[in-house]
Amino acid sequence: MKDSDNRDIEADSSAAIAAEPEPIDDAIKRLAQLNPIAFDRVADAEAKRLACKIGTLRDEVKKVRRGDGGGTGNGQGRPIELPEVEPWPEPVDGAALLTSLVSTLRQYVILTYQQAVAIALWVLFTHAFNGFDVAPKLVARSAQKRCGKSRLAEVLERLVRLPLLTSGIKPAALLRIIEMHAPTLLLDEMDVAMKQDREMAEALRGLINSGFNRSGARYIMNVPTPDGGFEPRQFSTWAPQLLSGIGDLPDTVRDRSIEIEMKRKLKSEKVRRLRRNDGNDLHELQRRATRWAGDNMEKLHLCRPEMPQELSDRAADAWEPLFAIAGLAGGEWPERARTAAPALSGDSVIEDGNFKTMLLADIRVISASDTRAITLNDEGKRITSANLVSALVEMADRPWSDYRKGKPITQNGLSRLLKDFGIRPGSIRIGHTPEDTKKGYLLDQFEDAFARYLPDQTVTPSQPKQTAPDSGFSNVTPGADVTDAKARKVAESATCDGVTDESTHRRGVRL
């Protein structure tokens, strides 16, 4: 449309505002003829005249522009609509907002305090992500089903910027959605997507990996041309992402992520209901987050927080936006980010959830019946790693005797399987001399996992299939047993200081 045509329509809009009341449908059709810039010039006045929210007016104008009235009606699906959030009308205190986010998140989802801290910071990141050059993924994973991953996604749908929650998507559709809208992608059941055909899994992995750095956030693919040929075109992959699923992530995705290990809810643990009409408190926090990010975008854009030396380079990159947000929010939040980062950034290797549940059931059998392998003293029941491995290998009709390509499970392999439940070996005393100190487990360590994952099972587990474990998110065959990596040390600083001069050109904030 020519500029002169836009000016004519704008003039019509001004005349309509001053004239007799115009039918709503006619007004929306008139506004839909404007280009986006021209529409923005009159949108506020038109919304007031029509006595509606500006977000509602924008949505209706978009429908008319698409020519679908909100649905195709021909069995070809519906257009993707991303709700625009009206910012909170008053300035928002960042520290108070983050504290409210943590409290509210833990009312709806079973989370540790440090997990809630990281998620709260990530929520604000989604609203301000165009002010940063890296986009850490938030990963919600678990050893088994029914651990609250979908609930977390549903809560975040009401908190983040431009949410798009889906449990199934093709790579081509993912590319076009990001190119068109740059939404916050809440990708549930990613383990299922990664277990599809190899080409599909590799395409998704490439798309997810490329969206970490803004400078490389593009994916190139051939698209058809009018003459019947193909032309390489680049698509943006720059968008915040939640990845949710059972099992392990590919390493290349994992080291770009902030991982949240979800646990199954105990019967004694309660969370608030979240049905279709619930969650007004979440929408209010979403509006507050929108306002805070809008008011502080330029400061976040320039912020260079000092990152702790103990974090790896990739982990430091992933956490930098969250440290910047915590530092700018102030109060106790720099220290909270400093504490949460090392707690959630440790290395872990996750095996198939069914195998881990089977392992727990077998250990419970051993702890209840195999008195030869267990030592009892005034500090309680304990078992050495060697004795526990031997007892597992001796169990009939179980997979532990040929767990790794015909070889028995090792102490390191056992440690890796149990780590996902928060159970780690330590030094235990089985006698009265220094030589009687061995690596092993206190049986009390297993009680929480027994209660969460074996609440309704009898002590005698059912017979399993003797098959090799799947690898969860990843289709890659697990490698050889390795020694556990040392836990990362606590970060030293999360303040937003050390701001440097701009040396590279950045894209402006999307409006």
N, C-alpha and C positions, 0 to 999 in steps of 0.2 A: 504494500500500500504506500502511496506517495505521501510525503510530509504534508502537502496541501490537503490531502484527504483527511489525514489525522487531525489537522487543525480545524477542518470543517466539523468533524465529529466532536472534537473537544468543545467547539463553539456550541454545537447542539446540546452537549452535556450541560454547559453553563446555562443555556437557555432553558433546558428542562428543569434545572434546579429552581429557577426563578418562576417558572410557569406553573400551570395547573398540574396536579398529581399525575404522574405517568404510571401506567400499569407496570407491575414488577417485571413480568416477562418481557415486555417491550424494552424496558430499561436494560435488562441483562443482555438482550440481543444487540442493542446499540453499543454497549460497552465492549462486547466481544469483538466488535469490528476494529477496536483500537489496538495498536501494537503495545507491547508490555510497558514501554516507557510512558507513552501517552496515557495508558490506563492508570499508571501509578500517580500521575499528576491530578487525576480527578477522583481517585478511589476513595479517599477519606470523605470528601464532600458527598459523594454518591451514597456511601454507606450510611452517613448521618441522615441523608434525605430519605432513604429507604428504611431507616430505623432497624438496621441489622449490623452484625459484627462485620468488620472488614474481611476477616478470614472466610466467613460464609459467602460474602459477595465474590471473593476471588474464586472460591470453589465452583460457584454457579457459572461464573464467566468461563472458567476452564471447560466445563461440561459443554457449553454452547460452542466454544471454539473447536472442540473435538467433533461436534455434530452428533453426539451419541446420547445426550441427555442423561448420562450416568451409566448407561449399559448398552451393549450392542444389539441385544435382542435376536441375534442370529446364531447362537450357539458357539460363538468364537471367544467366549470369555468376556471379562469386563476390564475397562481401563484401570490402571494402577493409580490410586488416589492416595497421596500422602498429606495428612492433615497439617495445616500451618497453625502454629501455636501463637496465641496472642500474648506478648510479654507481660510480665507483672507490671502494674502501673507505677510502682515506686522503686527506687534503688534498693538493692538486696545486699545484705551482709554475707560475704562468701563463707566465713567460718561458721556462722549460724546455719546457713543453708546446708553445708556439708554435714554438720552434726545432725540436722533433721533428716537428711538422706540416710545416714547410717542407722538411726533409730527406726525409721520407717521400713527400710529394707529388711531389718531383722524381725520386724513384726510379720512380714509376709513370707519370708524365706528363712530356712535354717542355715545360718552363716556364723562363722566366727567373727569376732570384732575386726580383726585385721582384714579378713575377706571383705567385710562390709565397707571398710575404709577404702580399699582399692576400688571397689565397684562404684562407690559414691564419687570418687575422683574421676573415674572413667565416664560416668554419666555427664559430669560437667565438661569433660573432654569432648564428648560427641557434639555438644552445643558450640564449642569453640575450636573444633578440629581444623578449620580453615586458617587458624592462626599458627599452626605448627607445620613442621616439615616431616614428621614421622607420625604414623597412626598405629599404635599398638592394638593388637587384637585382644579381646577379652574371651577367654576360653573357659567354659563350664563343662567339666567332665566328671565322670564317676566310674566306680568299679561295676555298678549294677544299675538296673532300671529303678524307677521310682525314688530318685534321690533329689528331686526338686529342680532339675535343669529346666524343664518346660515352664515351671512356675516362675523361675527367675526371668526367663525370656518374656513371660506375660507381664511381669512387674516392670521390666525395663521398657516394654512397649509403651507404657504410660509415663515414662520419665525422660527418655532420650529425645534427641532432635530427629525429626522426620523418620520415625520408625517404620521399618518394613519387616514384619515377622513372617517367616515362611519355613516350612519343613521339607520343601522340595523345589529345586530350581535347576535349570539347564545353564551351562556356561554362557551360551549366546545371550540368553535372557538376562543373566547376571550382568554381563558387559553393558547391555543397552540400558538397564535400569540405573546403573552407576553413572553412565554417560549422561543420561537425561536428568537425574534427580540427585545424585550423590547422597542417598539416604543412609541412615544407620541400619545396616543389615543385621537382623537377628536370625541367624541361620540355625534352626533347631534340627536335631537328628542328623548331624553331619557325618556320624559314623556310618549311617546307611548310604549317604551319597558317596562316601569314599570307598564303599565296598561294591559299587556298581562296576561296569566294565572299565578296564584299565585306562582307556582313552579318556573316559569321562572323569575318572579320579585324577588323572594327571592334569587335565584342563582346569578342574576346580582348584587343584593345588597351586598351579601356576598363577591363576587369577588372585588367589588369596595371598600368595607370597609377594606378588608385585605391588600390592597396595600398601606396603609398609613405609617406603620412602616416597615422598611426593615427587622427587625428581625422576623416579623410575616407575611411577604409578600409571603404567600404560600396558596394554595388551594389544598385539597386532594380529589381525586375522584377515583373510580374504573375504570380500563381500561382492555380490553380483553387480555387474554394471549393465546399463541399458542395452548395450550391444551384445549381451549374452556372455561376456567374459567375466573376469574377476579382477579386483584391484585391492592391494593391501591397504587397510585403513587402521588407524590407531584408536583405541577406546580407553577412556579413563578407568582406572581401578581405585581411585582415591575416594575412600569412604570408610567410616568406622564400621567394625564388624564384631559381632558376638558369634562365636562358634560353639555349638553345644552338642555333646554326644558321649557315648560310652567308649572307654578305652583310650588308647594312645593317639597322639597326633604325630604326623611326620615331623622329623627333627627340624626341617626347614621352616615349618609353620610354628613349631613350638617355641623356638628361640626369638620369635617376633611377638610373643604373646605374654599376657599376664594370666596365669592359670588359677582357677578357682576349683578346688577339689570338693565336690558336693558329697554329702553323706545322707543316707536314708534317715528319715525322721523317726525318732522313737515314739512309742505310744504316749509317753509322758510329755512330749514336746508339742506345743500348740502354735499354730499360725493363724493369721486372720484370713477370712474368706476373701476370695477375689473372683467374683462372677461378673457377668457382663456389665451390670450397673454399679459395681463396687469400684473403689479406688479413686474417689474424688480427691483425697489427700495427695495421691500420686500426681494427678493432673495439676494441682496447685504447685507442687514442687517443680514440675516440668516448666510451668510458666515462670517461676522464680529463677530457674536455671537459665532459661532463655534470656531473661533480663540481665542476669549477672554476666553471662558470656558476652552479650551485646555491648554492655558498658565497659568491659575489660579486654576486648579483643586485641586492641592495639598494644596494651601492656603485655599481654601474653605473647604476642607476636615478637616482642623484643626481649622477652625474658630468657636468660641463660642460667638456669640453676646449676650450682656446683654439684656434680654427681659423685657418689662415693667411689673410691678407688677399688673397693672390694668387688663391685659388680663387674661382670664381663662387659665388653664394649656393646654387645647386642642388647644385653639386659639394661644397661644404662640408657641406651637409645630408647628402648621401649618405655622406661619409667620416666624419662625426662619431661614429657608433657604433664604427667600427673604431679611431679615434683614442682613444676612451674605453677600449676593451679594451686597446690597446697601452699607454696610460698606466698603467692599473691593473696590468698584467702586469709593468711595470717593466723594469729592465735596459737593454738596447740597443733595446728595442722601440719606445719613442716616436720615436727617431731613424729606425728602419727604416720606420715608418709615414709619417714626415715626408718620407722620400725616395721612397717608393713612390707616394704620392698624386699628385704632379705628373707622374710618369712615365707613369701609367696614365689620367690624366684629360684628356689633350689631345684637341682636336677632330680628327675625321677624317671623310671622306666616302668610303664604300665602294661601288664599282660591282659589277656582276655578275662572279662569279669566272671564268667562261669567257672573258669579254672580257679580263680581266687576264692569264690564261694565254696567250691569243692575243697580247696586247701583248708579254709577255716573249719569246715565240718570235720575234716580228718584230724586236724589239730585238737578239736574239742573231744573227739573220740580218744585220742592219745592222752590228753590231759585227764580224762576221767577213768581210763582203764589201764594204761601202760605204766605201772608203778616202777618198773625197772629203769625207765628213761628219766624219771623225775626225781629231783632232789628236794627235800623238805628241811628247812631250818627255821630259825626264829624270824627270818625275814620273809617267809612264805615259800610257796612252791616255785621252782625254777627248773629249766631244762637247757642243757647246752645245745648249741647249734648242731654239733656233730650228732648228739643223741636224737635230736628231733628229725634230722635228715635220715638217720638210720631207721627210725621208727616209721617214717613215711615210706621209705623204699621197701620195707618189709610187708607193707599192707597189701593183701591179695586183691586182685582185680582193680587196682588203682594205677594211675599213669606215672607215678613218681619214679618207678624203677627204670623207665625208658623215656624220660621227659624230654631230653635233648638228643634227637637223632640216635635213639637206642641207648643213650647213656643216662645214668641216674641224675636226679636233681642235685645240685650242689648247694653248699651253704650260701654262696653269693646269690645263686638263683632263688633260693628261698627268701633271702633278705629282700631281693627286688620285688618279688610277688607281695610280700607283706608290707612293704613301704607305703603302698597306696592306701592302706588302712591306718597309717600313722604308727605302725609297729616296727621298731628297729631293734637290732641286737645290741647288747652292751656287755660290759664285764660283770660276770656274776661269780659269787663264791660258792663252791660246792664242797668245801672242806675247811680245814683250819690252818693250812700252810699256804705260803705264797704260790706254790705250784698248783694249788687247787682253785685258782682263778681262771675262768674260761670265758669265751664268748658265748652268749646265749640269751635267753628270754625269761623274764618273770611272767608267770602264767596270768597274773592280774592284768598284764598289758592287753590280753586278748578279750577281756570281758566286754568292753564297749563294742568291739566289732562283732562279737557273738550276739549281743543284744540287738544290734542294728540289722545284721544281715542273715542271722539264723534264728529269728525269734520264734518261729512256729515249727522248726524242725526237731525231730527226735535226735538223741545222741548218736544213733546208728544212721549214717548217711545212706542215700540210695546209690545203686551201682551206676557209675558213669560210663559214657562211651569213651573208649580209648583212642582218642583222636588228638592230633596236635592242636594247640590253641590258635584261635584267630588273633589278629593283632589290633583289634579295636578300630580306631580311626584309620590306621595305616594298613596297607596291603603288603608291607614288606615283612619277610620272615625275620623273627627276632634273631639277634646276633648272639655271640657267645657270652657267657656270664662274665661280668666285670665287677671290679671292686667299687663300692659306693663312693661317689664323689664327696669331698668335704663340703659341709654346709657353708654357704656364704656368710661372711661376717656382716654385722649390722652397719648400715650406711651411716655416714658421718654428717651429712648436711643435706637439707632439703629447701634451703632458702632460695628465694628468687633474686640472685645477685649476679655480679659479674657480667652485666649486659655489655655486649660488644657491638661495634658498628656494623651496619648492614653491608654485607659484601656480595650478596647474591640477590637477584630479582626474585620476588615471590609473587604468586598470584594473589589477587585481592580477595576479600571475603565475599562469598556468594550471598546475594541479596534475595 
